[in-house]
């Protein structure tokens, strides 16, 4: 590692026990990273050259690619088996002095179960069902008997060649299960059904155990910049009521940019092509032809695009077919006048003459669900339409009656978020 002797000695003393490096020690990943730093650099370069991705955890090395065939520099097939390619062998064995375990070399296609360091990684990192069944069985045996009997069974059957006859080497079963649950929660999420159900059962057996409750993070994208203001205000409204605390909304850095439904749809389609590390949700008004591509198959108006990408198509109350996000507010708030301005509806104007049905107003923009511009007073020629930006500012300022506004109409969006969490699990 090119470290000074004194530093190397200290690292050795910290990481060894009675002259040996303990198997599964917490320091092992750090030490392997120090030792393999140059190896990682060379293998990553080889992977890039062959259009592959390279990852390593301790001594477990993985190469992946979207190509139909793996480059021969990475892996070759001979005599019905798979072996590391010449380029990899030259780097690992000749250049860095390690030895490849060819018995563990394997090639797994996308139509097979791809497992890396114990995790299934076909679409996203996930835990094998067998592991969860194993944890469930351990807890069940404890529930049916007692902790000591369950501990005996675990050490006798679960761990081979373990000195189970000597109880002083045993880690308490409750701590073993806690570690297993932490692993499930970290990979599947602390709001996943698997973690919630198993952690609840353990808490009934172990009174000192408190299940973790961490909110799910959802990256939310909207059509317009004012939409983000509405959602932030609605989130605070529900938080004050103690609702939807399991959801943490993450907004994009540039919320002052208006993208429109077409650009947002392209963004959703593009991101659904690859597995996303976090949940991505696009919220769409139901007022254009784009809505036909967002048809959901559930009452939550949610479409699952795959790879942790979802869309929500807004729905209104009553017979209204076309809906925009402002329709989630009460109608009396939308038509409330501020300094002589308010929102207007196309139904208030004659379709042919464009003249208001009861006021001396004219408007040429009758194709919008909510008219927030170009409504002119015939006598003064002043625009009397309240813009969405002005409406959003009034919401933020808590000016009467906006300070008392309810966001119950946005419950459909937050309920859809919760439904998405169940789909992602």
QUIPENOR-V464791 format. One record per residue. N is the residue number from 1. RES is the residue in three letters. BURIAL is b if it has 9 or more other C-alpha atoms within 8 Angstrom, else e. Layout:
BEGIN
n=<N:N>
res=<RES:RES>
burial=<BURIAL:BURIAL>
END
This chain:
BEGIN
n=<1:2:3:4:5:6:7:8:9:10:11:12:13:14:15:16:17:18:19:20:21:22:23:24:25:26:27:28:29:30:31:32:33:34:35:36:37:38:39:40:41:42:43:44:45:46:47:48:49:50:51:52:53:54:55:56:57:58:59:60:61:62:63:64:65:66:67:68:69:70:71:72:73:74:75:76:77:78:79:80:81:82:83:84:85:86:87:88:89:90:91:92:93:94:95:96:97:98:99:100:101:102:103:104:105:106:107:108:109:110:111:112:113:114:115:116:117:118:119:120:121:122:123:124:125:126:127:128:129:130:131:132:133:134:135:136:137:138:139:140:141:142:143:144:145:146:147:148:149:150:151:152:153:154:155:156:157:158:159:160:161:162:163:164:165:166:167:168:169:170:171:172:173:174:175:176:177:178:179:180:181:182:183:184:185:186:187:188:189:190:191:192:193:194:195:196:197:198:199:200:201:202:203:204:205:206:207:208:209:210:211:212:213:214:215:216:217:218:219:220:221:222:223:224:225:226:227:228:229:230:231:232:233:234:235:236:237:238:239:240:241:242:243:244:245:246:247:248:249:250:251:252:253:254:255:256:257:258:259:260:261:262:263:264:265:266:267:268:269:270:271:272:273:274:275:276:277:278:279:280:281:282:283:284:285:286:287:288:289:290:291:292:293:294:295:296:297:298:299:300:301:302:303:304:305:306:307:308:309:310:311:312:313:314:315:316:317:318:319:320:321:322:323:324:325:326:327:328:329:330:331:332:333:334:335:336:337:338:339:340:341:342:343:344:345:346:347:348:349:350:351:352:353:354:355:356:357:358:359:360:361:362:363:364:365:366:367:368:369:370:371:372:373:374:375:376:377:378:379:380:381:382:383:384:385:386:387:388:389:390:391:392:393:394:395:396:397:398:399:400:401:402:403:404:405:406:407:408:409:410:411:412:413:414:415:416:417:418:419:420:421:422:423:424:425>
res=<UNK:UNK:UNK:UNK:UNK:UNK:UNK:UNK:UNK:UNK:UNK:UNK:UNK:UNK:UNK:UNK:UNK:UNK:UNK:UNK:UNK:UNK:UNK:UNK:UNK:UNK:UNK:UNK:UNK:UNK:UNK:UNK:UNK:UNK:UNK:UNK:UNK:UNK:UNK:UNK:UNK:UNK:UNK:UNK:UNK:UNK:UNK:UNK:UNK:UNK:UNK:UNK:UNK:UNK:UNK:UNK:UNK:UNK:UNK:UNK:UNK:UNK:UNK:UNK:UNK:UNK:UNK:UNK:UNK:UNK:UNK:UNK:UNK:UNK:UNK:UNK:UNK:UNK:UNK:UNK:UNK:UNK:UNK:UNK:UNK:UNK:UNK:UNK:UNK:UNK:UNK:UNK:UNK:UNK:UNK:UNK:UNK:UNK:UNK:UNK:UNK:UNK:UNK:UNK:UNK:UNK:UNK:UNK:UNK:UNK:UNK:UNK:UNK:UNK:UNK:UNK:UNK:UNK:UNK:UNK:UNK:UNK:UNK:UNK:UNK:UNK:UNK:UNK:UNK:UNK:UNK:UNK:UNK:UNK:UNK:UNK:UNK:UNK:UNK:UNK:UNK:UNK:UNK:UNK:UNK:UNK:UNK:UNK:UNK:UNK:UNK:UNK:UNK:UNK:UNK:UNK:UNK:UNK:UNK:UNK:UNK:UNK:UNK:UNK:UNK:UNK:UNK:UNK:UNK:UNK:UNK:UNK:UNK:UNK:UNK:UNK:UNK:UNK:UNK:UNK:UNK:UNK:UNK:UNK:UNK:UNK:UNK:UNK:UNK:UNK:UNK:UNK:UNK:UNK:UNK:UNK:UNK:UNK:UNK:UNK:UNK:UNK:UNK:UNK:UNK:UNK:UNK:UNK:UNK:UNK:UNK:UNK:UNK:UNK:UNK:UNK:UNK:UNK:UNK:UNK:UNK:UNK:UNK:UNK:UNK:UNK:UNK:UNK:UNK:UNK:UNK:UNK:UNK:UNK:UNK:UNK:UNK:UNK:UNK:UNK:UNK:UNK:UNK:UNK:UNK:UNK:UNK:UNK:UNK:UNK:UNK:UNK:UNK:UNK:UNK:UNK:UNK:UNK:UNK:UNK:UNK:UNK:UNK:UNK:UNK:UNK:UNK:UNK:UNK:UNK:UNK:UNK:UNK:UNK:UNK:UNK:UNK:UNK:UNK:UNK:UNK:UNK:UNK:UNK:UNK:UNK:UNK:UNK:UNK:UNK:UNK:UNK:UNK:UNK:UNK:UNK:UNK:UNK:UNK:UNK:UNK:UNK:UNK:UNK:UNK:UNK:UNK:UNK:UNK:UNK:UNK:UNK:UNK:UNK:UNK:UNK:UNK:UNK:UNK:UNK:UNK:UNK:UNK:UNK:UNK:UNK:UNK:UNK:UNK:UNK:UNK:UNK:UNK:UNK:UNK:UNK:UNK:UNK:UNK:UNK:UNK:UNK:UNK:UNK:UNK:UNK:UNK:UNK:UNK:UNK:UNK:UNK:UNK:UNK:UNK:UNK:UNK:UNK:UNK:UNK:UNK:UNK:UNK:UNK:UNK:UNK:UNK:UNK:UNK:UNK:UNK:UNK:UNK:UNK:UNK:UNK:UNK:UNK:UNK:UNK:UNK:UNK:UNK:UNK:UNK:UNK:UNK:UNK:UNK:UNK:UNK:UNK:UNK:UNK:UNK:UNK:UNK:UNK:UNK:UNK:UNK:UNK:UNK:UNK:UNK:UNK:UNK:UNK:UNK:UNK:UNK:UNK:UNK:UNK:UNK:UNK:UNK:UNK:UNK:UNK:UNK:UNK:UNK:UNK:UNK>
burial=<e:e:e:e:e:e:e:b:e:e:e:e:e:e:b:b:e:e:e:e:e:e:e:e:e:e:e:b:b:e:e:b:b:e:e:e:e:e:b:b:e:b:b:b:e:b:b:b:e:e:e:b:b:b:e:b:e:e:e:e:e:e:b:e:e:e:e:e:e:e:e:e:b:b:b:b:e:e:e:e:e:b:b:b:b:b:b:b:b:b:b:b:b:b:e:e:e:e:e:e:e:e:e:e:b:e:e:e:e:e:e:e:b:b:b:e:e:e:b:b:b:b:e:b:b:b:b:b:e:e:e:b:e:e:b:b:e:b:b:e:b:b:e:e:e:b:e:e:b:b:b:b:b:b:b:b:e:e:e:e:e:e:e:b:e:e:e:e:e:e:e:e:b:e:e:b:b:e:e:b:b:e:e:b:b:e:b:b:b:b:b:b:e:b:b:b:e:b:b:b:b:b:b:e:e:e:e:e:e:e:e:e:e:e:b:b:b:b:b:b:b:b:b:b:b:b:b:b:b:b:b:e:b:b:e:e:b:b:b:e:e:e:e:e:e:b:b:b:e:e:b:e:e:e:b:e:e:e:b:e:b:e:e:b:b:e:e:b:b:e:b:b:e:e:b:b:e:e:b:b:b:b:b:b:b:b:b:e:e:b:b:e:e:b:b:b:e:e:e:b:b:b:b:e:b:e:b:b:b:b:b:b:b:b:e:b:e:e:e:e:e:b:b:b:e:e:b:b:b:e:e:e:b:b:b:e:e:e:e:e:b:b:b:b:b:b:e:e:b:b:e:e:e:b:b:b:e:e:e:b:b:b:b:e:e:b:e:e:b:b:b:b:b:b:b:b:b:b:e:e:e:e:b:b:b:b:b:e:e:e:b:b:e:b:b:e:e:b:e:e:e:b:b:e:e:e:b:e:b:b:e:e:b:b:b:b:b:b:b:b:b:b:e:e:e>
END
